[in-house]
């Protein structure tokens, strides 16, 4: 016998960016679909999908909706585990598409080398 304990399977979670995407999707669905989703399905970079529970979602007016989800880091020792991550969707011009930007609490990219330029919101 080697005396080694069998490895347990790690609990999966999701990133802060995935949490923000889920909150934004929930808010957009509420605004455009006129219903408040209890969960949303989000595509991952792996091609897989994950269903994420929506903690809160409300339509503020005909042009604005907000939603929040609770971040689940799984077994990763992440400081944002169980943080409430929110998004607000504002419809500016219906035919112009969506503009995604970071609000209060979202950091900004400071150096080149990522997929987006410095100065843009950074949620990773």
Beta strands, then each sheet from edge to edge (+ up, - down):
strand 1: 39-43
strand 2: 49-53
strand 3: 56-61
strand 4: 64-70
strand 5: 84-90
strand 6: 107-108
strand 7: 121-122
sheet 1: 1+ 2-
sheet 2: 3+ 4- 5+
sheet 3: 6+ 7-
end
